[in-house]
Amino acid sequence: MSTSGPDILLATTVAITTEAFVQPVARELARRGHRLQLVCGDRLPDVTVSASTAVVPMNRGMSPAQDLAALRAWVSHLKETRPRMVVAGTPKASLLALTAARITKVPSRVYVIHGAVWDGSTGVRRRILESAEKATLSSSTAQICVSDSLARLIHARGLRSSAPHVVGSGSFCGVDTARFRPGPPDESRPPTLTFVGRLHRDKGIDALLRIFNAVRQELGARLLVVGGLDSTLPPDDATMRALTSDPDIEWTGEQPDVLPYLQASDLLLFPTRREGLPQVPLEAQACGVPVVSWRVTGVVDAVHDGFTGTLVPFGDETALADAVITLLRDQNTRKAMADNARSWVETRFSEPLVAADNADYLESLLSPA
């Protein structure tokens, strides 16, 4: 093995994922003296980590010819760098990097499972995605799931004989609670509901607008929508027309910093259909903003129902609207939930805690030099 190669190679399909979700653990591993390399499929990541960086081109879509070329590039890259461990997250990078790591006999191959893209699919597409998931799982020597409910879902679906490992309370990056914190109170603004996320049908944008309409029929409120269009499955035309023409709705588009919008919120309305462990509700709660959402995979781990927010059965839009109305009218309960939410995130999901726990676990799996 080359003495100049990395101890640990961390791979994601796109650089923004490394920057947002991998950097805290990478920083902790580097602090402990490990040689790291961060590899992405689109560009070099912009990070403040003592690590080398590289690009192995990968396509997020389904393209057998491009995937085969990417697999060959990965095999070549791993033969050259000879890491002791490959840690991969996001579907395409995990499939390619861990398959190549198995081919090149990298001893420690860790799959970080952030979500279940197959869970929202049907028919042939679902079978293809589940087959890819099984291949990725079989190429790994260890798995980290970002939430207990996601681990249970993978086991229940029969993709693995037992539930993957969950480190601590879950998450791979945690929340920077020194930065995400409550803002100054503003009594002058109307009750504000906020949604933060990609405008993708799985995020429930259509339900979001219907629920908001039911809420404002009972009391005055505004809706703040923060996020850019997702080209893979954007909302339908009718939803987009409503989003852009309603005077009570402000759509900001994609924003580099969501903190000011969370701090200007009374509640986070989050009608997502599926998650691994959603980051936005954790950041909102760190800002003292209770969350109202469906009781679905991932969200049940991020929100303490009745303590830091309210969860209702998936698809029950009336119940979700009623929960929002109840909390907007009950300032005392909302204030208690806001205080609980901040404490909940600080004690379970703070970035230093999550980074240290995941670094400990990865070190326990690292092959001898």
Buried (B, 14 or more C-beta within 10 A) or exposed (E): EEEEBBBBBBBBBBBBBBBEBBBBBBBBBBEEEBBBBBBBBBEBBEBEBBBBBBBBEBBBEEEEEBBEBBBEBBBEBBEEBBBBBBBBBBBBBBBBBBBBBBBBEBBBBBBBBBBBBBBBBEEEEBEEBBEBBBBBBEBBBBBBBBBBBBBBBBBEBEBBEEBBBBBBBBBBBBBBBEEBBBBEEEEEEEBBBBBBBBBBBBBBBBBBBBBBBBBBEEEEBBBBBBBBBBEEEBBEEEBBEBBEEBEEBBBBEEEEEBBEBBBBBBBBBBBBBBBBBBBBBBBBBBBBBBBBBBBBBBBBBBBBBEBBBBBBEBEEBEBBBBBBBEBBEEEEBBEBBBEBBBBBBBEBBBBBBBBBBBBEBBBEBBEEE
